[in-house]
Amino acid sequence: MAMTRDEIVEILTYASSHDSREVGDAMIVAWLTAANFAGWTYDEAMTATVAHYAETDKWIRAGNVTQIIQNRRATRPPWWQAD
């Protein structure tokens, strides 16, 4: 299911609490476009954002979120093998 604008705003608001970015309409649209193109879920994207800021104080960008999600998906066992 595609992410919503409200979900992107929540993620960007969380990011803003770490890096003081100003969240505007253009940023929201850019992130929403990237999220839906790359197939993020809200839970994956928020987890990726939290993980990013747990390790660094650098700004997170949509591409960072995609990369973290892809890395986690690649290392997670398939649903039929999960415990």
PDB file with one MODEL, atoms N, CA, C and O in Angstrom:
MODEL        1
ATOM      1  N   MET A   1       0.842  -1.187   0.000  1.00  0.00           N
ATOM      2  CA  MET A   1       0.000   0.000   0.000  1.00  0.00           C
ATOM      3  C   MET A   1       0.882   1.244   0.000  1.00  0.00           C
ATOM      4  O   MET A   1       1.902   1.283   0.689  1.00  0.00           O
ATOM      5  N   ALA A   2       0.507   2.225  -0.744  1.00  0.00           N
ATOM      6  CA  ALA A   2       1.279   3.459  -0.862  1.00  0.00           C
ATOM      7  C   ALA A   2       1.253   4.242   0.451  1.00  0.00           C
ATOM      8  O   ALA A   2       0.268   4.229   1.188  1.00  0.00           O
ATOM      9  N   MET A   3       2.364   4.920   0.715  1.00  0.00           N
ATOM     10  CA  MET A   3       2.416   5.780   1.894  1.00  0.00           C
ATOM     11  C   MET A   3       1.576   7.027   1.638  1.00  0.00           C
ATOM     12  O   MET A   3       1.359   7.429   0.495  1.00  0.00           O
ATOM     13  N   THR A   4       1.118   7.618   2.715  1.00  0.00           N
ATOM     14  CA  THR A   4       0.302   8.819   2.613  1.00  0.00           C
ATOM     15  C   THR A   4       1.127  10.068   2.934  1.00  0.00           C
ATOM     16  O   THR A   4       2.210   9.992   3.515  1.00  0.00           O
ATOM     17  N   ARG A   5       0.590  11.193   2.545  1.00  0.00           N
ATOM     18  CA  ARG A   5       1.225  12.472   2.863  1.00  0.00           C
ATOM     19  C   ARG A   5       1.380  12.632   4.378  1.00  0.00           C
ATOM     20  O   ARG A   5       2.424  13.083   4.849  1.00  0.00           O
ATOM     21  N   ASP A   6       0.354  12.269   5.135  1.00  0.00           N
ATOM     22  CA  ASP A   6       0.420  12.401   6.596  1.00  0.00           C
ATOM     23  C   ASP A   6       1.539  11.552   7.188  1.00  0.00           C
ATOM     24  O   ASP A   6       2.215  11.976   8.125  1.00  0.00           O
ATOM     25  N   GLU A   7       1.735  10.358   6.645  1.00  0.00           N
ATOM     26  CA  GLU A   7       2.815   9.496   7.141  1.00  0.00           C
ATOM     27  C   GLU A   7       4.184  10.109   6.846  1.00  0.00           C
ATOM     28  O   GLU A   7       5.080  10.068   7.689  1.00  0.00           O
ATOM     29  N   ILE A   8       4.341  10.671   5.662  1.00  0.00           N
ATOM     30  CA  ILE A   8       5.601  11.339   5.317  1.00  0.00           C
ATOM     31  C   ILE A   8       5.823  12.538   6.232  1.00  0.00           C
ATOM     32  O   ILE A   8       6.943  12.768   6.688  1.00  0.00           O
ATOM     33  N   VAL A   9       4.782  13.293   6.503  1.00  0.00           N
ATOM     34  CA  VAL A   9       4.909  14.442   7.404  1.00  0.00           C
ATOM     35  C   VAL A   9       5.366  13.972   8.788  1.00  0.00           C
ATOM     36  O   VAL A   9       6.212  14.623   9.402  1.00  0.00           O
ATOM     37  N   GLU A  10       4.831  12.870   9.287  1.00  0.00           N
ATOM     38  CA  GLU A  10       5.266  12.341  10.585  1.00  0.00           C
ATOM     39  C   GLU A  10       6.751  11.988  10.579  1.00  0.00           C
ATOM     40  O   GLU A  10       7.473  12.306  11.524  1.00  0.00           O
ATOM     41  N   ILE A  11       7.200  11.336   9.520  1.00  0.00           N
ATOM     42  CA  ILE A  11       8.611  10.949   9.429  1.00  0.00           C
ATOM     43  C   ILE A  11       9.495  12.179   9.342  1.00  0.00           C
ATOM     44  O   ILE A  11      10.514  12.261  10.028  1.00  0.00           O
ATOM     45  N   LEU A  12       9.117  13.139   8.502  1.00  0.00           N
ATOM     46  CA  LEU A  12       9.909  14.358   8.369  1.00  0.00           C
ATOM     47  C   LEU A  12       9.884  15.192   9.652  1.00  0.00           C
ATOM     48  O   LEU A  12      10.877  15.840   9.982  1.00  0.00           O
ATOM     49  N   THR A  13       8.781  15.183  10.366  1.00  0.00           N
ATOM     50  CA  THR A  13       8.713  15.893  11.644  1.00  0.00           C
ATOM     51  C   THR A  13       9.656  15.255  12.650  1.00  0.00           C
ATOM     52  O   THR A  13      10.336  15.952  13.402  1.00  0.00           O
ATOM     53  N   TYR A  14       9.697  13.927  12.661  1.00  0.00           N
ATOM     54  CA  TYR A  14      10.645  13.226  13.532  1.00  0.00           C
ATOM     55  C   TYR A  14      12.077  13.604  13.144  1.00  0.00           C
ATOM     56  O   TYR A  14      12.892  13.912  14.014  1.00  0.00           O
ATOM     57  N   ALA A  15      12.386  13.581  11.848  1.00  0.00           N
ATOM     58  CA  ALA A  15      13.726  13.950  11.390  1.00  0.00           C
ATOM     59  C   ALA A  15      14.054  15.382  11.804  1.00  0.00           C
ATOM     60  O   ALA A  15      15.177  15.673  12.217  1.00  0.00           O
ATOM     61  N   SER A  16      13.091  16.255  11.694  1.00  0.00           N
ATOM     62  CA  SER A  16      13.272  17.656  12.058  1.00  0.00           C
ATOM     63  C   SER A  16      13.634  17.824  13.534  1.00  0.00           C
ATOM     64  O   SER A  16      14.357  18.751  13.901  1.00  0.00           O
ATOM     65  N   SER A  17      13.132  16.931  14.368  1.00  0.00           N
ATOM     66  CA  SER A  17      13.464  17.014  15.793  1.00  0.00           C
ATOM     67  C   SER A  17      14.943  16.726  16.031  1.00  0.00           C
ATOM     68  O   SER A  17      15.482  17.083  17.079  1.00  0.00           O
ATOM     69  N   HIS A  18      15.595  16.089  15.077  1.00  0.00           N
ATOM     70  CA  HIS A  18      17.024  15.803  15.182  1.00  0.00           C
ATOM     71  C   HIS A  18      17.888  16.829  14.466  1.00  0.00           C
ATOM     72  O   HIS A  18      18.966  17.175  14.950  1.00  0.00           O
ATOM     73  N   ASP A  19      17.432  17.319  13.322  1.00  0.00           N
ATOM     74  CA  ASP A  19      18.311  18.157  12.513  1.00  0.00           C
ATOM     75  C   ASP A  19      17.771  19.561  12.245  1.00  0.00           C
ATOM     76  O   ASP A  19      18.399  20.338  11.527  1.00  0.00           O
ATOM     77  N   SER A  20      16.634  19.884  12.807  1.00  0.00           N
ATOM     78  CA  SER A  20      16.042  21.231  12.707  1.00  0.00           C
ATOM     79  C   SER A  20      15.706  21.653  11.286  1.00  0.00           C
ATOM     80  O   SER A  20      15.656  22.846  10.987  1.00  0.00           O
ATOM     81  N   ARG A  21      15.474  20.678  10.404  1.00  0.00           N
ATOM     82  CA  ARG A  21      15.097  21.018   9.032  1.00  0.00           C
ATOM     83  C   ARG A  21      13.730  21.680   9.018  1.00  0.00           C
ATOM     84  O   ARG A  21      12.892  21.411   9.878  1.00  0.00           O
ATOM     85  N   GLU A  22      13.512  22.536   8.050  1.00  0.00           N
ATOM     86  CA  GLU A  22      12.193  23.117   7.844  1.00  0.00           C
ATOM     87  C   GLU A  22      11.469  22.254   6.818  1.00  0.00           C
ATOM     88  O   GLU A  22      11.918  22.111   5.681  1.00  0.00           O
ATOM     89  N   VAL A  23      10.367  21.694   7.228  1.00  0.00           N
ATOM     90  CA  VAL A  23       9.609  20.788   6.366  1.00  0.00           C
ATOM     91  C   VAL A  23       8.599  21.612   5.570  1.00  0.00           C
ATOM     92  O   VAL A  23       7.704  22.235   6.140  1.00  0.00           O
ATOM     93  N   GLY A  24       8.755  21.607   4.258  1.00  0.00           N
ATOM     94  CA  GLY A  24       7.845  22.343   3.393  1.00  0.00           C
ATOM     95  C   GLY A  24       7.168  21.422   2.396  1.00  0.00           C
ATOM     96  O   GLY A  24       7.465  20.230   2.325  1.00  0.00           O
ATOM     97  N   ASP A  25       6.257  21.990   1.631  1.00  0.00           N
ATOM     98  CA  ASP A  25       5.493  21.199   0.665  1.00  0.00           C
ATOM     99  C   ASP A  25       6.373  20.492  -0.356  1.00  0.00           C
ATOM    100  O   ASP A  25       6.129  19.328  -0.673  1.00  0.00           O
ATOM    101  N   ALA A  26       7.390  21.170  -0.877  1.00  0.00           N
ATOM    102  CA  ALA A  26       8.251  20.552  -1.885  1.00  0.00           C
ATOM    103  C   ALA A  26       8.977  19.340  -1.308  1.00  0.00           C
ATOM    104  O   ALA A  26       9.105  18.314  -1.976  1.00  0.00           O
ATOM    105  N   MET A  27       9.449  19.458  -0.076  1.00  0.00           N
ATOM    106  CA  MET A  27      10.133  18.334   0.567  1.00  0.00           C
ATOM    107  C   MET A  27       9.165  17.167   0.773  1.00  0.00           C
ATOM    108  O   MET A  27       9.517  16.012   0.532  1.00  0.00           O
ATOM    109  N   ILE A  28       7.968  17.468   1.212  1.00  0.00           N
ATOM    110  CA  ILE A  28       6.972  16.422   1.444  1.00  0.00           C
ATOM    111  C   ILE A  28       6.664  15.687   0.142  1.00  0.00           C
ATOM    112  O   ILE A  28       6.617  14.458   0.115  1.00  0.00           O
ATOM    113  N   VAL A  29       6.456  16.437  -0.929  1.00  0.00           N
ATOM    114  CA  VAL A  29       6.155  15.815  -2.228  1.00  0.00           C
ATOM    115  C   VAL A  29       7.332  14.968  -2.707  1.00  0.00           C
ATOM    116  O   VAL A  29       7.131  13.861  -3.206  1.00  0.00           O
ATOM    117  N   ALA A  30       8.544  15.471  -2.563  1.00  0.00           N
ATOM    118  CA  ALA A  30       9.732  14.721  -2.994  1.00  0.00           C
ATOM    119  C   ALA A  30       9.865  13.414  -2.224  1.00  0.00           C
ATOM    120  O   ALA A  30      10.132  12.366  -2.813  1.00  0.00           O
ATOM    121  N   TRP A  31       9.681  13.475  -0.917  1.00  0.00           N
ATOM    122  CA  TRP A  31       9.788  12.265  -0.099  1.00  0.00           C
ATOM    123  C   TRP A  31       8.638  11.306  -0.407  1.00  0.00           C
ATOM    124  O   TRP A  31       8.852  10.096  -0.481  1.00  0.00           O
ATOM    125  N   LEU A  32       7.454  11.814  -0.582  1.00  0.00           N
ATOM    126  CA  LEU A  32       6.308  10.957  -0.899  1.00  0.00           C
ATOM    127  C   LEU A  32       6.514  10.251  -2.241  1.00  0.00           C
ATOM    128  O   LEU A  32       6.196   9.071  -2.387  1.00  0.00           O
ATOM    129  N   THR A  33       7.040  10.975  -3.200  1.00  0.00           N
ATOM    130  CA  THR A  33       7.324  10.384  -4.511  1.00  0.00           C
ATOM    131  C   THR A  33       8.366   9.273  -4.382  1.00  0.00           C
ATOM    132  O   THR A  33       8.190   8.186  -4.932  1.00  0.00           O
ATOM    133  N   ALA A  34       9.442   9.543  -3.660  1.00  0.00           N
ATOM    134  CA  ALA A  34      10.491   8.535  -3.460  1.00  0.00           C
ATOM    135  C   ALA A  34       9.951   7.328  -2.703  1.00  0.00           C
ATOM    136  O   ALA A  34      10.246   6.185  -3.051  1.00  0.00           O
ATOM    137  N   ALA A  35       9.163   7.587  -1.672  1.00  0.00           N
ATOM    138  CA  ALA A  35       8.610   6.503  -0.852  1.00  0.00           C
ATOM    139  C   ALA A  35       7.752   5.565  -1.678  1.00  0.00           C
ATOM    140  O   ALA A  35       7.881   4.345  -1.577  1.00  0.00           O
ATOM    141  N   ASN A  36       6.892   6.123  -2.479  1.00  0.00           N
ATOM    142  CA  ASN A  36       5.991   5.292  -3.270  1.00  0.00           C
ATOM    143  C   ASN A  36       6.700   4.639  -4.452  1.00  0.00           C
ATOM    144  O   ASN A  36       6.336   3.534  -4.854  1.00  0.00           O
ATOM    145  N   PHE A  37       7.690   5.296  -5.005  1.00  0.00           N
ATOM    146  CA  PHE A  37       8.483   4.695  -6.072  1.00  0.00           C
ATOM    147  C   PHE A  37       9.261   3.486  -5.546  1.00  0.00           C
ATOM    148  O   PHE A  37       9.337   2.452  -6.211  1.00  0.00           O
ATOM    149  N   ALA A  38       9.837   3.624  -4.350  1.00  0.00           N
ATOM    150  CA  ALA A  38      10.670   2.560  -3.774  1.00  0.00           C
ATOM    151  C   ALA A  38       9.869   1.543  -2.964  1.00  0.00           C
ATOM    152  O   ALA A  38      10.418   0.524  -2.545  1.00  0.00           O
ATOM    153  N   GLY A  39       8.588   1.802  -2.738  1.00  0.00           N
ATOM    154  CA  GLY A  39       7.740   0.845  -2.043  1.00  0.00           C
ATOM    155  C   GLY A  39       7.927   0.776  -0.537  1.00  0.00           C
ATOM    156  O   GLY A  39       7.821  -0.299   0.053  1.00  0.00           O
ATOM    157  N   TRP A  40       8.207   1.922   0.095  1.00  0.00           N
ATOM    158  CA  TRP A  40       8.341   1.943   1.546  1.00  0.00           C
ATOM    159  C   TRP A  40       7.000   1.653   2.203  1.00  0.00           C
ATOM    160  O   TRP A  40       5.945   1.929   1.633  1.00  0.00           O
ATOM    161  N   THR A  41       7.049   1.097   3.399  1.00  0.00           N
ATOM    162  CA  THR A  41       5.899   1.105   4.292  1.00  0.00           C
ATOM    163  C   THR A  41       6.199   2.125   5.379  1.00  0.00           C
ATOM    164  O   THR A  41       7.353   2.498   5.593  1.00  0.00           O
ATOM    165  N   TYR A  42       5.160   2.568   6.058  1.00  0.00           N
ATOM    166  CA  TYR A  42       5.371   3.539   7.142  1.00  0.00           C
ATOM    167  C   TYR A  42       6.302   2.965   8.206  1.00  0.00           C
ATOM    168  O   TYR A  42       7.251   3.627   8.628  1.00  0.00           O
ATOM    169  N   ASP A  43       6.032   1.734   8.639  1.00  0.00           N
ATOM    170  CA  ASP A  43       6.856   1.131   9.697  1.00  0.00           C
ATOM    171  C   ASP A  43       8.316   1.018   9.273  1.00  0.00           C
ATOM    172  O   ASP A  43       9.216   1.306  10.063  1.00  0.00           O
ATOM    173  N   GLU A  44       8.555   0.601   8.036  1.00  0.00           N
ATOM    174  CA  GLU A  44       9.929   0.500   7.548  1.00  0.00           C
ATOM    175  C   GLU A  44      10.608   1.861   7.518  1.00  0.00           C
ATOM    176  O   GLU A  44      11.759   1.994   7.935  1.00  0.00           O
ATOM    177  N   ALA A  45       9.904   2.864   7.028  1.00  0.00           N
ATOM    178  CA  ALA A  45      10.491   4.193   6.884  1.00  0.00           C
ATOM    179  C   ALA A  45      10.776   4.834   8.236  1.00  0.00           C
ATOM    180  O   ALA A  45      11.822   5.459   8.414  1.00  0.00           O
ATOM    181  N   MET A  46       9.863   4.688   9.184  1.00  0.00           N
ATOM    182  CA  MET A  46      10.114   5.262  10.504  1.00  0.00           C
ATOM    183  C   MET A  46      11.246   4.520  11.203  1.00  0.00           C
ATOM    184  O   MET A  46      12.091   5.141  11.848  1.00  0.00           O
ATOM    185  N   THR A  47      11.268   3.199  11.081  1.00  0.00           N
ATOM    186  CA  THR A  47      12.357   2.420  11.674  1.00  0.00           C
ATOM    187  C   THR A  47      13.692   2.823  11.060  1.00  0.00           C
ATOM    188  O   THR A  47      14.685   2.966  11.773  1.00  0.00           O
ATOM    189  N   ALA A  48      13.720   3.005   9.749  1.00  0.00           N
ATOM    190  CA  ALA A  48      14.952   3.423   9.079  1.00  0.00           C
ATOM    191  C   ALA A  48      15.407   4.795   9.565  1.00  0.00           C
ATOM    192  O   ALA A  48      16.601   5.022   9.761  1.00  0.00           O
ATOM    193  N   THR A  49      14.473   5.697   9.758  1.00  0.00           N
ATOM    194  CA  THR A  49      14.803   7.044  10.211  1.00  0.00           C
ATOM    195  C   THR A  49      15.327   7.021  11.643  1.00  0.00           C
ATOM    196  O   THR A  49      16.310   7.693  11.954  1.00  0.00           O
ATOM    197  N   VAL A  50      14.687   6.263  12.503  1.00  0.00           N
ATOM    198  CA  VAL A  50      15.152   6.116  13.894  1.00  0.00           C
ATOM    199  C   VAL A  50      16.547   5.497  13.902  1.00  0.00           C
ATOM    200  O   VAL A  50      17.432   5.970  14.615  1.00  0.00           O
ATOM    201  N   ALA A  51      16.744   4.443  13.114  1.00  0.00           N
ATOM    202  CA  ALA A  51      18.047   3.774  13.061  1.00  0.00           C
ATOM    203  C   ALA A  51      19.131   4.729  12.572  1.00  0.00           C
ATOM    204  O   ALA A  51      20.244   4.742  13.096  1.00  0.00           O
ATOM    205  N   HIS A  52      18.794   5.520  11.574  1.00  0.00           N
ATOM    206  CA  HIS A  52      19.760   6.491  11.036  1.00  0.00           C
ATOM    207  C   HIS A  52      20.235   7.436  12.131  1.00  0.00           C
ATOM    208  O   HIS A  52      21.437   7.622  12.317  1.00  0.00           O
ATOM    209  N   TYR A  53      19.296   8.031  12.851  1.00  0.00           N
ATOM    210  CA  TYR A  53      19.667   9.009  13.871  1.00  0.00           C
ATOM    211  C   TYR A  53      20.239   8.364  15.133  1.00  0.00           C
ATOM    212  O   TYR A  53      20.818   9.057  15.969  1.00  0.00           O
ATOM    213  N   ALA A  54      20.088   7.074  15.278  1.00  0.00           N
ATOM    214  CA  ALA A  54      20.750   6.367  16.378  1.00  0.00           C
ATOM    215  C   ALA A  54      22.245   6.216  16.108  1.00  0.00           C
ATOM    216  O   ALA A  54      23.030   5.983  17.028  1.00  0.00           O
ATOM    217  N   GLU A  55      22.634   6.353  14.829  1.00  0.00           N
ATOM    218  CA  GLU A  55      24.022   6.133  14.442  1.00  0.00           C
ATOM    219  C   GLU A  55      24.763   7.387  13.999  1.00  0.00           C
ATOM    220  O   GLU A  55      25.993   7.412  14.012  1.00  0.00           O
ATOM    221  N   THR A  56      24.032   8.427  13.608  1.00  0.00           N
ATOM    222  CA  THR A  56      24.699   9.619  13.069  1.00  0.00           C
ATOM    223  C   THR A  56      23.853  10.855  13.326  1.00  0.00           C
ATOM    224  O   THR A  56      22.656  10.767  13.603  1.00  0.00           O
ATOM    225  N   ASP A  57      24.498  12.002  13.229  1.00  0.00           N
ATOM    226  CA  ASP A  57      23.759  13.254  13.347  1.00  0.00           C
ATOM    227  C   ASP A  57      23.607  13.931  11.986  1.00  0.00           C
ATOM    228  O   ASP A  57      23.149  15.070  11.906  1.00  0.00           O
ATOM    229  N   LYS A  58      23.992  13.232  10.915  1.00  0.00           N
ATOM    230  CA  LYS A  58      23.850  13.786   9.563  1.00  0.00           C
ATOM    231  C   LYS A  58      22.392  13.744   9.124  1.00  0.00           C
ATOM    232  O   LYS A  58      21.619  12.882   9.542  1.00  0.00           O
ATOM    233  N   TRP A  59      22.041  14.699   8.271  1.00  0.00           N
ATOM    234  CA  TRP A  59      20.683  14.745   7.716  1.00  0.00           C
ATOM    235  C   TRP A  59      20.359  13.444   7.009  1.00  0.00           C
ATOM    236  O   TRP A  59      21.200  12.880   6.308  1.00  0.00           O
ATOM    237  N   ILE A  60      19.156  12.977   7.191  1.00  0.00           N
ATOM    238  CA  ILE A  60      18.693  11.831   6.431  1.00  0.00           C
ATOM    239  C   ILE A  60      17.967  12.336   5.195  1.00  0.00           C
ATOM    240  O   ILE A  60      17.245  13.332   5.237  1.00  0.00           O
ATOM    241  N   ARG A  61      18.172  11.642   4.118  1.00  0.00           N
ATOM    242  CA  ARG A  61      17.505  11.975   2.862  1.00  0.00           C
ATOM    243  C   ARG A  61      16.700  10.761   2.427  1.00  0.00           C
ATOM    244  O   ARG A  61      16.901   9.656   2.931  1.00  0.00           O
ATOM    245  N   ALA A  62      15.796  10.974   1.497  1.00  0.00           N
ATOM    246  CA  ALA A  62      14.931   9.880   1.050  1.00  0.00           C
ATOM    247  C   ALA A  62      15.751   8.692   0.554  1.00  0.00           C
ATOM    248  O   ALA A  62      15.386   7.542   0.798  1.00  0.00           O
ATOM    249  N   GLY A  63      16.837   8.960  -0.128  1.00  0.00           N
ATOM    250  CA  GLY A  63      17.692   7.882  -0.618  1.00  0.00           C
ATOM    251  C   GLY A  63      18.305   7.067   0.506  1.00  0.00           C
ATOM    252  O   GLY A  63      18.491   5.858   0.369  1.00  0.00           O
ATOM    253  N   ASN A  64      18.623   7.730   1.631  1.00  0.00           N
ATOM    254  CA  ASN A  64      19.130   7.001   2.796  1.00  0.00           C
ATOM    255  C   ASN A  64      18.084   6.044   3.330  1.00  0.00           C
ATOM    256  O   ASN A  64      18.394   4.906   3.685  1.00  0.00           O
ATOM    257  N   VAL A  65      16.834   6.510   3.388  1.00  0.00           N
ATOM    258  CA  VAL A  65      15.744   5.664   3.875  1.00  0.00           C
ATOM    259  C   VAL A  65      15.590   4.447   2.972  1.00  0.00           C
ATOM    260  O   VAL A  65      15.475   3.323   3.459  1.00  0.00           O
ATOM    261  N   THR A  66      15.586   4.664   1.669  1.00  0.00           N
ATOM    262  CA  THR A  66      15.462   3.555   0.726  1.00  0.00           C
ATOM    263  C   THR A  66      16.596   2.558   0.923  1.00  0.00           C
ATOM    264  O   THR A  66      16.365   1.349   0.948  1.00  0.00           O
ATOM    265  N   GLN A  67      17.804   3.052   1.061  1.00  0.00           N
ATOM    266  CA  GLN A  67      18.960   2.169   1.230  1.00  0.00           C
ATOM    267  C   GLN A  67      18.865   1.347   2.517  1.00  0.00           C
ATOM    268  O   GLN A  67      19.151   0.150   2.504  1.00  0.00           O
ATOM    269  N   ILE A  68      18.473   1.965   3.605  1.00  0.00           N
ATOM    270  CA  ILE A  68      18.335   1.247   4.869  1.00  0.00           C
ATOM    271  C   ILE A  68      17.250   0.184   4.750  1.00  0.00           C
ATOM    272  O   ILE A  68      17.442  -0.947   5.194  1.00  0.00           O
ATOM    273  N   ILE A  69      16.127   0.533   4.161  1.00  0.00           N
ATOM    274  CA  ILE A  69      15.033  -0.424   3.986  1.00  0.00           C
ATOM    275  C   ILE A  69      15.491  -1.594   3.115  1.00  0.00           C
ATOM    276  O   ILE A  69      15.237  -2.751   3.453  1.00  0.00           O
ATOM    277  N   GLN A  70      16.157  -1.308   2.011  1.00  0.00           N
ATOM    278  CA  GLN A  70      16.612  -2.387   1.133  1.00  0.00           C
ATOM    279  C   GLN A  70      17.601  -3.304   1.841  1.00  0.00           C
ATOM    280  O   GLN A  70      17.545  -4.522   1.677  1.00  0.00           O
ATOM    281  N   ASN A  71      18.501  -2.730   2.623  1.00  0.00           N
ATOM    282  CA  ASN A  71      19.465  -3.537   3.371  1.00  0.00           C
ATOM    283  C   ASN A  71      18.769  -4.423   4.396  1.00  0.00           C
ATOM    284  O   ASN A  71      19.132  -5.588   4.559  1.00  0.00           O
ATOM    285  N   ARG A  72      17.779  -3.881   5.081  1.00  0.00           N
ATOM    286  CA  ARG A  72      17.046  -4.675   6.068  1.00  0.00           C
ATOM    287  C   ARG A  72      16.241  -5.778   5.398  1.00  0.00           C
ATOM    288  O   ARG A  72      16.176  -6.897   5.909  1.00  0.00           O
ATOM    289  N   ARG A  73      15.631  -5.477   4.270  1.00  0.00           N
ATOM    290  CA  ARG A  73      14.866  -6.499   3.552  1.00  0.00           C
ATOM    291  C   ARG A  73      15.772  -7.624   3.067  1.00  0.00           C
ATOM    292  O   ARG A  73      15.388  -8.793   3.089  1.00  0.00           O
ATOM    293  N   ALA A  74      16.975  -7.266   2.628  1.00  0.00           N
ATOM    294  CA  ALA A  74      17.903  -8.264   2.092  1.00  0.00           C
ATOM    295  C   ALA A  74      18.437  -9.203   3.174  1.00  0.00           C
ATOM    296  O   ALA A  74      18.794 -10.347   2.892  1.00  0.00           O
ATOM    297  N   THR A  75      18.487  -8.712   4.407  1.00  0.00           N
ATOM    298  CA  THR A  75      19.044  -9.535   5.487  1.00  0.00           C
ATOM    299  C   THR A  75      17.978 -10.223   6.325  1.00  0.00           C
ATOM    300  O   THR A  75      18.298 -11.054   7.175  1.00  0.00           O
ATOM    301  N   ARG A  76      16.723  -9.886   6.096  1.00  0.00           N
ATOM    302  CA  ARG A  76      15.621 -10.488   6.851  1.00  0.00           C
ATOM    303  C   ARG A  76      15.217 -11.787   6.164  1.00  0.00           C
ATOM    304  O   ARG A  76      15.120 -11.837   4.937  1.00  0.00           O
ATOM    305  N   PRO A  77      14.978 -12.851   6.955  1.00  0.00           N
ATOM    306  CA  PRO A  77      14.547 -14.101   6.313  1.00  0.00           C
ATOM    307  C   PRO A  77      13.162 -13.952   5.691  1.00  0.00           C
ATOM    308  O   PRO A  77      12.366 -13.132   6.148  1.00  0.00           O
ATOM    309  N   PRO A  78      12.868 -14.730   4.664  1.00  0.00           N
ATOM    310  CA  PRO A  78      11.529 -14.687   4.066  1.00  0.00           C
ATOM    311  C   PRO A  78      10.457 -15.001   5.102  1.00  0.00           C
ATOM    312  O   PRO A  78      10.720 -15.683   6.092  1.00  0.00           O
ATOM    313  N   TRP A  79       9.249 -14.500   4.867  1.00  0.00           N
ATOM    314  CA  TRP A  79       8.162 -14.653   5.843  1.00  0.00           C
ATOM    315  C   TRP A  79       7.919 -16.117   6.187  1.00  0.00           C
ATOM    316  O   TRP A  79       7.529 -16.419   7.315  1.00  0.00           O
ATOM    317  N   TRP A  80       8.138 -17.027   5.255  1.00  0.00           N
ATOM    318  CA  TRP A  80       7.840 -18.436   5.525  1.00  0.00           C
ATOM    319  C   TRP A  80       8.940 -19.093   6.351  1.00  0.00           C
ATOM    320  O   TRP A  80       8.782 -20.227   6.803  1.00  0.00           O
ATOM    321  N   GLN A  81      10.066 -18.379   6.554  1.00  0.00           N
ATOM    322  CA  GLN A  81      11.136 -18.905   7.397  1.00  0.00           C
ATOM    323  C   GLN A  81      11.275 -18.141   8.709  1.00  0.00           C
ATOM    324  O   GLN A  81      12.092 -18.505   9.554  1.00  0.00           O
ATOM    325  N   ALA A  82      10.501 -17.112   8.880  1.00  0.00           N
ATOM    326  CA  ALA A  82      10.601 -16.301  10.095  1.00  0.00           C
ATOM    327  C   ALA A  82      10.074 -17.082  11.293  1.00  0.00           C
ATOM    328  O   ALA A  82       9.173 -17.913  11.176  1.00  0.00           O
ATOM    329  N   ASP A  83      10.654 -16.792  12.426  1.00  0.00           N
ATOM    330  CA  ASP A  83      10.229 -17.444  13.682  1.00  0.00           C
ATOM    331  C   ASP A  83       8.959 -16.866  14.211  1.00  0.00           C
ATOM    332  O   ASP A  83       8.470 -17.301  15.254  1.00  0.00           O
TER     333      ASP A  83
ENDMDL
END
